Amino acid sequence: MSDVLGRGANDASFRDEDWYAEEIGAVRFVDCVFSEIDLTEASTNGTTFEGCTFHNCRFNASIHRATAFVGCDFRRTSFFNATLDGCKLSGSVFTECTLRPFTVVGGAWSSVSLRGAGLAGVDLTGVDLRDSDLSMADLTGVVLASSRLDGATVRDANLTRADLRGASVDRVDLSAATLK
């Protein structure tokens, strides 16, 4: 296991592995499948995951700095108390994931699908969410200050008490969301 964490992998599958508190550096994982992987308290720094699938994984209390999850598929994956600092999640899809509480510090999340996600109270200040799908998401009390939401879909999203100060909302149909 530690060998693959030091060199990365292409077209590999990983199942039922314990990567608890592992430190993963600037390596690449391309088109890999991760099932039932425990990444609790793990850290990544400059790691790239491209076109990877994460099913039933645990990123609980993990820290990710300048890490790219590009075009990844997250299903029933938990990010409870995780930190994403300057991460790129462009084109990734989150389905039935636990996304709170978690900490987000900036990042590029363009074209991300967070359809139906529970993000109530999450601080997404300054995050680039251009062309993302936030349909049916619970964004109650979310902080989107200075975020880029241009072209985002918010159909049936709950934006009650959301902080949109300074957010760019060009081509966003806010009338399709719940605003209070």
ROSE-4610 file (N, C-alpha, C; in Angstrom, 1 decimal, always signed):
// ROSE-4610
residu = [M/M/M/S/S/S/D/D/D/V/V/V/L/L/L/G/G/G/R/R/R/G/G/G/A/A/A/N/N/N/D/D/D/A/A/A/S/S/S/F/F/F/R/R/R/D/D/D/E/E/E/D/D/D/W/W/W/Y/Y/Y/A/A/A/E/E/E/E/E/E/I/I/I/G/G/G/A/A/A/V/V/V/R/R/R/F/F/F/V/V/V/D/D/D/C/C/C/V/V/V/F/F/F/S/S/S/E/E/E/I/I/I/D/D/D/L/L/L/T/T/T/E/E/E/A/A/A/S/S/S/T/T/T/N/N/N/G/G/G/T/T/T/T/T/T/F/F/F/E/E/E/G/G/G/C/C/C/T/T/T/F/F/F/H/H/H/N/N/N/C/C/C/R/R/R/F/F/F/N/N/N/A/A/A/S/S/S/I/I/I/H/H/H/R/R/R/A/A/A/T/T/T/A/A/A/F/F/F/V/V/V/G/G/G/C/C/C/D/D/D/F/F/F/R/R/R/R/R/R/T/T/T/S/S/S/F/F/F/F/F/F/N/N/N/A/A/A/T/T/T/L/L/L/D/D/D/G/G/G/C/C/C/K/K/K/L/L/L/S/S/S/G/G/G/S/S/S/V/V/V/F/F/F/T/T/T/E/E/E/C/C/C/T/T/T/L/L/L/R/R/R/P/P/P/F/F/F/T/T/T/V/V/V/V/V/V/G/G/G/G/G/G/A/A/A/W/W/W/S/S/S/S/S/S/V/V/V/S/S/S/L/L/L/R/R/R/G/G/G/A/A/A/G/G/G/L/L/L/A/A/A/G/G/G/V/V/V/D/D/D/L/L/L/T/T/T/G/G/G/V/V/V/D/D/D/L/L/L/R/R/R/D/D/D/S/S/S/D/D/D/L/L/L/S/S/S/M/M/M/A/A/A/D/D/D/L/L/L/T/T/T/G/G/G/V/V/V/V/V/V/L/L/L/A/A/A/S/S/S/S/S/S/R/R/R/L/L/L/D/D/D/G/G/G/A/A/A/T/T/T/V/V/V/R/R/R/D/D/D/A/A/A/N/N/N/L/L/L/T/T/T/R/R/R/A/A/A/D/D/D/L/L/L/R/R/R/G/G/G/A/A/A/S/S/S/V/V/V/D/D/D/R/R/R/V/V/V/D/D/D/L/L/L/S/S/S/A/A/A/A/A/A/T/T/T/L/L/L/K/K/K]
num = [1/1/1/2/2/2/3/3/3/4/4/4/5/5/5/6/6/6/7/7/7/8/8/8/9/9/9/10/10/10/11/11/11/12/12/12/13/13/13/14/14/14/15/15/15/16/16/16/17/17/17/18/18/18/19/19/19/20/20/20/21/21/21/22/22/22/23/23/23/24/24/24/25/25/25/26/26/26/27/27/27/28/28/28/29/29/29/30/30/30/31/31/31/32/32/32/33/33/33/34/34/34/35/35/35/36/36/36/37/37/37/38/38/38/39/39/39/40/40/40/41/41/41/42/42/42/43/43/43/44/44/44/45/45/45/46/46/46/47/47/47/48/48/48/49/49/49/50/50/50/51/51/51/52/52/52/53/53/53/54/54/54/55/55/55/56/56/56/57/57/57/58/58/58/59/59/59/60/60/60/61/61/61/62/62/62/63/63/63/64/64/64/65/65/65/66/66/66/67/67/67/68/68/68/69/69/69/70/70/70/71/71/71/72/72/72/73/73/73/74/74/74/75/75/75/76/76/76/77/77/77/78/78/78/79/79/79/80/80/80/81/81/81/82/82/82/83/83/83/84/84/84/85/85/85/86/86/86/87/87/87/88/88/88/89/89/89/90/90/90/91/91/91/92/92/92/93/93/93/94/94/94/95/95/95/96/96/96/97/97/97/98/98/98/99/99/99/100/100/100/101/101/101/102/102/102/103/103/103/104/104/104/105/105/105/106/106/106/107/107/107/108/108/108/109/109/109/110/110/110/111/111/111/112/112/112/113/113/113/114/114/114/115/115/115/116/116/116/117/117/117/118/118/118/119/119/119/120/120/120/121/121/121/122/122/122/123/123/123/124/124/124/125/125/125/126/126/126/127/127/127/128/128/128/129/129/129/130/130/130/131/131/131/132/132/132/133/133/133/134/134/134/135/135/135/136/136/136/137/137/137/138/138/138/139/139/139/140/140/140/141/141/141/142/142/142/143/143/143/144/144/144/145/145/145/146/146/146/147/147/147/148/148/148/149/149/149/150/150/150/151/151/151/152/152/152/153/153/153/154/154/154/155/155/155/156/156/156/157/157/157/158/158/158/159/159/159/160/160/160/161/161/161/162/162/162/163/163/163/164/164/164/165/165/165/166/166/166/167/167/167/168/168/168/169/169/169/170/170/170/171/171/171/172/172/172/173/173/173/174/174/174/175/175/175/176/176/176/177/177/177/178/178/178/179/179/179/180/180/180]
x = [+0.8/+0.0/+0.9/+1.8/+2.6/+3.4/+3.7/+4.4/+3.5/+2.2/+1.3/+1.0/+1.0/+0.8/+2.0/+3.2/+4.4/+4.6/+3.9/+4.1/+2.9/+1.7/+0.4/+0.1/-1.0/-1.4/-2.3/-2.4/-3.2/-4.1/-5.4/-6.3/-6.3/-6.2/-6.1/-7.3/-7.6/-8.7/-8.2/-8.8/-8.4/-9.7/-9.7/-11.0/-10.6/-11.5/-11.3/-9.9/-9.3/-8.0/-8.1/-7.1/-7.0/-5.9/-6.2/-5.2/-5.3/-5.7/-5.9/-4.6/-4.7/-3.6/-2.4/-2.6/-1.5/-1.3/+0.0/+0.3/+0.7/-0.1/+0.1/+0.6/+1.7/+2.3/+1.9/+2.7/+2.4/+2.6/+1.6/+1.5/+0.2/+0.1/-1.1/-1.8/-3.1/-4.0/-4.9/-4.9/-5.7/-6.6/-7.9/-8.9/-8.8/-8.7/-8.7/-10.0/-10.3/-11.5/-11.2/-11.8/-11.5/-12.8/-12.9/-14.2/-13.9/-14.7/-14.5/-13.1/-12.5/-11.2/-11.4/-10.6/-10.7/-9.5/-9.8/-8.8/-9.0/-9.6/-9.8/-8.4/-8.4/-7.2/-6.0/-6.3/-5.2/-5.0/-3.8/-3.6/-3.0/-3.4/-2.9/-2.3/-1.2/-0.6/-0.1/-0.8/-0.5/-0.8/-1.6/-2.0/-3.0/-3.0/-3.9/-4.7/-6.0/-6.9/-7.7/-7.5/-8.2/-9.0/-10.3/-11.2/-11.4/-11.2/-11.3/-12.7/-13.0/-14.3/-14.0/-14.8/-14.7/-16.1/-16.3/-17.5/-17.4/-18.3/-18.3/-17.0/-16.3/-15.0/-15.2/-14.2/-14.3/-13.1/-13.4/-12.4/-12.5/-13.1/-13.4/-12.1/-12.2/-11.1/-9.8/-9.9/-8.7/-8.5/-7.2/-6.8/-6.2/-6.8/-6.3/-5.9/-4.6/-4.1/-3.6/-4.1/-3.7/-3.8/-4.9/-5.1/-6.2/-6.0/-7.0/-7.8/-9.1/-10.0/-10.8/-10.2/-10.8/-11.6/-12.9/-13.7/-13.9/-13.9/-14.1/-15.6/-15.9/-17.2/-17.2/-17.9/-18.0/-19.4/-19.5/-20.8/-20.8/-21.8/-21.9/-20.6/-19.9/-18.6/-18.7/-18.0/-18.1/-16.9/-17.2/-16.2/-16.4/-16.9/-17.2/-16.0/-16.1/-15.0/-13.7/-13.8/-12.6/-12.3/-11.1/-10.7/-10.2/-10.7/-10.3/-9.7/-8.4/-7.7/-7.1/-7.7/-7.2/-7.2/-8.2/-8.4/-9.2/-8.9/-9.6/-10.5/-11.8/-12.8/-13.5/-13.0/-13.7/-14.2/-15.5/-16.2/-16.5/-16.3/-16.6/-18.1/-18.5/-20.0/-20.0/-20.9/-21.1/-22.5/-22.7/-24.0/-24.1/-25.1/-25.4/-24.2/-23.5/-22.3/-22.5/-21.8/-21.8/-20.8/-21.3/-20.4/-20.4/-20.8/-20.8/-20.8/-20.2/-19.4/-18.1/-17.7/-16.4/-15.9/-14.6/-14.0/-13.5/-13.8/-13.4/-12.7/-11.5/-10.7/-10.4/-11.2/-11.1/-11.1/-10.7/-10.6/-11.4/-11.2/-11.8/-12.8/-14.1/-15.1/-16.0/-15.5/-16.4/-16.9/-18.2/-18.9/-19.0/-19.0/-19.2/-20.7/-21.1/-22.5/-22.6/-23.3/-23.7/-25.2/-25.8/-27.2/-27.8/-28.7/-29.3/-28.4/-27.2/-26.3/-26.7/-26.4/-26.6/-25.4/-25.5/-24.4/-24.8/-25.9/-26.3/-25.2/-25.0/-24.1/-22.6/-22.3/-20.9/-20.4/-19.2/-18.6/-17.8/-18.4/-17.8/-17.3/-16.8/-16.3/-15.3/-15.5/-14.4/-14.3/-15.1/-15.0/-15.5/-14.8/-15.2/-16.2/-17.5/-18.5/-19.2/-18.5/-19.1/-19.6/-20.8/-21.4/-21.7/-21.7/-22.0/-23.5/-23.8/-25.2/-25.5/-26.2/-26.6/-28.1/-28.7/-30.1/-30.5/-31.6/-32.1/-31.2/-30.1/-29.2/-29.7/-29.4/-29.8/-28.6/-28.8/-27.8/-28.2/-29.0/-29.5/-28.3/-28.2/-27.2/-25.8/-25.7/-24.3/-23.7/-22.4/-21.7/-21.1/-21.6/-21.1/-20.5/-20.1/-19.6/-18.4/-18.3/-17.2/-17.0/-18.0/-17.9/-18.3/-17.8/-18.2/-19.2/-20.5/-21.6/-22.1/-21.4/-21.8/-22.2/-23.5/-23.9/-24.3/-24.3/-24.7/-26.2/-26.6/-28.0/-28.4/-29.5/-29.9/-31.4/-31.9/-33.3/-33.7/-34.7/-35.2/-34.1/-33.1/-32.1/-32.7/-32.3/-32.8/-31.6/-31.8/-30.8/-31.3/-32.1/-32.6/-31.4/-31.4/-30.3/-28.9/-28.8/-27.5/-26.8/-25.5/-24.8/-24.2/-24.8/-24.3/-23.6/-23.2/-22.5/-21.3/-21.2/-20.1/-20.0/-20.9/-20.9/-21.3/-20.6/-20.9/-22.0/-23.2/-24.3/-24.8/-23.9/-24.3/-24.9/-26.0/-26.6/-27.2/-27.4/-28.0/-29.5/-30.4/-31.8/-32.2/-32.0/-32.3/-33.8/-34.6/-36.1/-36.4/-35.5/-35.8/-35.4/-34.9/-34.4/-35.3/-35.2/-35.9/-35.0/-35.4/-34.6/-35.4/-34.9/-35.5/-34.5]
y = [-1.2/+0.0/+1.3/+1.4/+2.6/+2.9/+1.8/+2.0/+2.8/+2.4/+3.1/+4.5/+4.8/+6.1/+7.0/+6.4/+7.2/+7.4/+6.6/+6.7/+6.9/+6.7/+6.9/+5.7/+5.8/+4.6/+5.1/+4.2/+4.4/+3.1/+3.3/+2.2/+1.1/+1.5/+0.5/+0.6/-0.5/-0.6/-0.9/-0.2/-0.4/-0.6/-1.7/-2.0/-2.4/-1.9/-2.2/-2.0/-0.9/-0.6/+0.5/+0.4/+1.3/+2.3/+3.5/+4.5/+5.6/+5.2/+6.1/+6.9/+8.2/+9.1/+9.1/+8.5/+8.5/+9.9/+10.1/+11.4/+11.1/+11.7/+11.5/+12.8/+12.7/+13.9/+14.1/+14.7/+15.1/+13.9/+13.0/+11.9/+11.9/+11.1/+11.1/+9.8/+9.8/+8.7/+9.0/+8.2/+8.4/+7.2/+7.5/+6.4/+5.3/+5.6/+4.6/+4.5/+3.3/+3.1/+2.8/+3.6/+3.5/+3.1/+1.9/+1.4/+1.0/+1.6/+1.3/+1.6/+2.7/+3.1/+4.1/+3.8/+4.7/+5.7/+6.9/+8.0/+9.0/+8.5/+9.3/+9.8/+11.1/+11.9/+11.8/+11.4/+11.4/+12.8/+13.0/+14.3/+14.2/+15.1/+15.1/+16.5/+16.6/+17.9/+17.8/+18.5/+18.5/+17.2/+16.4/+15.1/+15.4/+14.6/+14.7/+13.4/+13.5/+12.4/+12.8/+12.1/+12.5/+11.3/+11.6/+10.6/+9.4/+9.6/+8.5/+8.4/+7.2/+6.9/+6.6/+7.2/+7.0/+6.5/+5.3/+4.7/+4.3/+4.8/+4.5/+4.7/+5.7/+6.1/+7.0/+7.1/+8.0/+9.0/+10.2/+11.3/+12.1/+11.5/+12.2/+12.8/+14.0/+14.7/+14.7/+14.6/+14.6/+16.0/+16.3/+17.6/+17.5/+18.3/+18.3/+19.7/+19.8/+21.1/+21.1/+22.0/+22.1/+20.8/+20.1/+18.7/+18.9/+18.1/+18.1/+16.8/+17.0/+15.9/+16.3/+16.0/+16.5/+15.4/+15.7/+14.7/+13.4/+13.6/+12.4/+12.2/+10.9/+10.5/+10.1/+10.8/+10.5/+10.0/+8.8/+8.2/+7.7/+8.1/+7.7/+7.8/+8.9/+9.2/+10.3/+10.1/+11.0/+12.0/+13.3/+14.3/+15.0/+14.2/+14.8/+15.4/+16.7/+17.5/+17.5/+17.3/+17.4/+18.8/+19.1/+20.4/+20.3/+21.2/+21.3/+22.7/+22.8/+24.1/+24.3/+25.2/+25.5/+24.3/+23.5/+22.3/+22.6/+21.8/+21.8/+20.6/+20.8/+19.7/+19.8/+20.5/+20.8/+19.5/+19.5/+18.4/+17.2/+17.3/+16.2/+16.1/+14.9/+14.7/+14.1/+14.7/+14.2/+13.7/+12.4/+11.8/+11.1/+11.5/+10.9/+11.0/+12.1/+12.3/+13.1/+12.9/+13.7/+14.8/+16.0/+17.2/+18.2/+17.8/+18.8/+18.1/+18.7/+19.9/+19.7/+20.6/+20.6/+22.0/+22.2/+23.5/+23.6/+24.7/+24.9/+26.3/+26.3/+27.5/+27.7/+28.6/+28.8/+27.6/+27.7/+26.5/+26.7/+25.8/+25.8/+24.6/+24.9/+23.9/+24.0/+24.5/+24.8/+23.5/+23.5/+22.4/+21.2/+21.5/+20.4/+20.1/+18.9/+18.5/+18.3/+19.2/+19.0/+18.9/+18.3/+18.2/+17.5/+18.1/+17.6/+17.5/+18.1/+18.0/+18.8/+18.3/+19.0/+19.9/+21.2/+22.1/+23.2/+23.0/+24.1/+24.5/+25.9/+26.5/+26.4/+25.8/+25.7/+27.0/+27.4/+28.6/+28.3/+28.8/+28.6/+30.0/+30.8/+32.1/+32.0/+32.8/+32.8/+31.6/+30.6/+29.4/+29.6/+29.1/+29.2/+28.1/+28.4/+27.4/+27.6/+28.3/+28.5/+27.3/+27.4/+26.3/+25.0/+25.2/+24.0/+23.8/+22.5/+22.1/+22.1/+23.1/+23.1/+22.8/+22.2/+22.0/+21.1/+21.5/+20.8/+20.7/+21.5/+21.4/+22.3/+21.8/+22.6/+23.5/+24.8/+25.8/+26.8/+26.4/+27.2/+27.8/+29.1/+29.8/+29.6/+29.1/+28.9/+30.3/+30.4/+31.6/+31.5/+32.3/+32.3/+33.7/+34.4/+35.7/+35.7/+36.6/+36.7/+35.4/+34.5/+33.3/+33.6/+32.8/+32.9/+31.8/+32.3/+31.3/+31.4/+32.2/+32.4/+31.1/+31.1/+30.0/+28.8/+28.9/+27.8/+27.5/+26.3/+25.9/+25.8/+26.5/+26.5/+26.1/+25.4/+25.0/+24.2/+24.7/+24.1/+24.1/+24.8/+24.9/+25.8/+25.5/+26.3/+27.3/+28.5/+29.6/+30.5/+30.0/+30.8/+31.2/+32.5/+33.1/+32.9/+32.6/+32.5/+33.9/+33.9/+35.2/+35.2/+36.0/+36.2/+37.5/+38.2/+39.5/+39.4/+40.1/+40.2/+39.0/+38.1/+36.9/+37.3/+36.7/+36.9/+35.9/+36.4/+35.5/+35.7/+36.0/+36.2/+34.9/+34.9/+33.8/+32.8/+33.2/+32.4/+32.8/+31.8/+32.1/+31.9/+33.0/+32.9/+32.8/+33.1/+32.9/+31.4/+30.5/+29.1/+28.5/+29.3/+28.9/+29.5/+28.9/+29.5/+30.5/+31.8/+32.8/+33.5/+33.7/+34.4/+35.2]
z = [+0.0/+0.0/+0.0/+0.9/+1.0/-0.3/-1.1/-2.4/-3.3/-3.4/-4.4/-3.9/-2.6/-2.1/-2.4/-2.7/-3.0/-4.5/-5.3/-6.7/-7.6/-7.0/-7.7/-8.5/-9.3/-10.1/-11.3/-12.3/-13.5/-13.6/-13.8/-14.1/-13.0/-11.8/-10.7/-9.8/-9.2/-8.2/-6.8/-5.9/-4.5/-3.7/-2.8/-2.1/-0.7/+0.2/+1.7/+2.2/+1.9/+2.4/+3.5/+4.4/+5.5/+5.3/+4.8/+4.6/+5.7/+6.9/+8.0/+8.3/+8.3/+8.7/+7.7/+6.5/+5.5/+5.0/+4.6/+4.0/+2.5/+1.6/+0.2/-0.4/-1.1/-1.7/-3.2/-3.9/-5.3/-6.3/-6.2/-7.1/-7.8/-8.9/-9.7/-9.7/-9.5/-9.7/-10.8/-11.9/-13.1/-13.3/-13.5/-13.8/-12.8/-11.5/-10.5/-9.8/-9.2/-8.5/-7.0/-6.1/-4.7/-4.1/-3.5/-2.8/-1.4/-0.5/+1.0/+1.5/+1.1/+1.5/+2.7/+3.8/+4.9/+4.9/+4.5/+4.5/+5.6/+6.7/+7.9/+8.4/+8.7/+9.1/+8.2/+6.9/+5.9/+5.5/+4.8/+4.2/+2.8/+1.9/+0.6/+0.4/-0.4/-0.7/-2.1/-3.0/-4.4/-5.1/-4.6/-5.2/-6.3/-7.3/-8.4/-8.5/-8.5/-8.8/-10.0/-11.1/-12.4/-12.9/-13.1/-13.6/-12.6/-11.3/-10.4/-9.8/-9.3/-8.7/-7.2/-6.3/-4.9/-4.4/-4.0/-3.5/-2.1/-1.2/+0.2/+0.9/+0.5/+1.1/+2.3/+3.2/+4.3/+4.3/+4.1/+4.1/+5.4/+6.5/+7.7/+8.3/+8.7/+9.4/+8.6/+7.3/+6.4/+6.0/+5.6/+5.1/+3.7/+2.8/+1.4/+1.0/+0.6/+0.2/-1.2/-2.0/-3.4/-4.1/-3.8/-4.4/-5.5/-6.5/-7.6/-7.7/-7.6/-7.9/-9.1/-10.3/-11.5/-12.2/-12.5/-13.2/-12.4/-11.0/-10.2/-9.8/-9.5/-9.1/-7.6/-6.8/-5.3/-5.1/-4.6/-4.2/-2.8/-2.0/-0.6/+0.1/-0.1/+0.5/+1.6/+2.7/+3.8/+3.9/+3.9/+4.1/+5.5/+6.5/+7.8/+8.4/+8.7/+9.3/+8.5/+7.1/+6.3/+5.9/+5.5/+5.0/+3.6/+2.7/+1.3/+1.2/+1.1/+1.1/-0.3/-1.1/-2.5/-3.4/-3.3/-4.1/-5.4/-6.4/-7.7/-7.8/-7.9/-8.0/-9.3/-10.3/-11.5/-12.2/-12.6/-13.3/-12.4/-11.1/-10.2/-9.9/-9.5/-9.2/-7.8/-6.9/-5.6/-5.5/-5.1/-5.0/-3.7/-2.9/-1.6/-0.6/-0.7/+0.1/+1.4/+2.4/+3.7/+3.5/+3.4/+3.1/+4.2/+5.4/+6.4/+7.8/+8.8/+8.6/+7.9/+7.1/+6.5/+6.2/+6.0/+5.8/+4.4/+3.7/+2.4/+2.3/+1.8/+1.7/+0.2/-0.4/-1.9/-2.7/-3.9/-4.8/-6.1/-7.0/-8.3/-8.4/-8.3/-8.4/-9.6/-10.7/-11.8/-12.4/-12.8/-13.4/-12.5/-11.2/-10.2/-10.1/-9.9/-9.6/-8.1/-7.4/-6.0/-5.9/-6.9/-7.0/-5.7/-5.0/-3.8/-2.6/-2.6/-1.5/-0.3/+0.8/+2.1/+2.5/+2.2/+2.4/+3.4/+4.1/+5.0/+6.0/+6.0/+6.9/+6.5/+5.3/+4.9/+4.4/+4.6/+4.2/+2.8/+1.7/+0.4/-0.1/+0.8/+0.4/-0.7/-1.8/-2.8/-3.7/-3.5/-4.3/-5.8/-6.8/-8.1/-8.5/-8.5/-8.8/-10.1/-11.0/-12.4/-13.0/-13.6/-14.4/-13.5/-12.2/-11.3/-11.2/-10.9/-10.7/-9.2/-8.7/-7.3/-7.1/-8.1/-8.1/-6.8/-6.2/-5.1/-3.9/-3.9/-2.7/-1.6/-0.4/+0.8/+1.1/+0.7/+0.9/+1.9/+2.9/+4.0/+4.7/+4.8/+5.6/+5.1/+3.8/+3.2/+2.9/+3.1/+2.8/+1.4/+0.4/-0.9/-1.3/-0.3/-0.5/-1.4/-2.4/-3.3/-4.2/-4.2/-5.0/-6.4/-7.3/-8.8/-9.1/-9.2/-9.5/-10.9/-11.8/-13.1/-13.8/-14.4/-15.1/-14.2/-12.9/-12.0/-12.1/-11.9/-11.9/-10.4/-10.1/-8.7/-8.6/-9.6/-9.6/-8.3/-7.6/-6.4/-5.2/-5.3/-4.2/-3.2/-1.9/-0.8/-0.4/-0.8/-0.5/+0.7/+1.5/+2.7/+3.5/+3.8/+4.6/+4.1/+2.8/+2.2/+2.0/+2.2/+2.1/+0.7/-0.2/-1.6/-1.8/-0.7/-0.9/-1.8/-2.8/-3.7/-4.6/-4.6/-5.5/-6.9/-7.8/-9.2/-9.6/-10.1/-10.4/-11.8/-12.7/-14.1/-14.7/-15.4/-16.0/-14.9/-13.7/-12.7/-12.5/-12.6/-12.5/-11.0/-10.2/-8.8/-8.5/-9.5/-9.3/-9.2/-9.6/-9.6/-8.2/-7.3/-6.0/-4.9/-3.7/-2.6/-1.9/-1.9/-1.3/-0.2/+1.0/+2.1/+2.8]
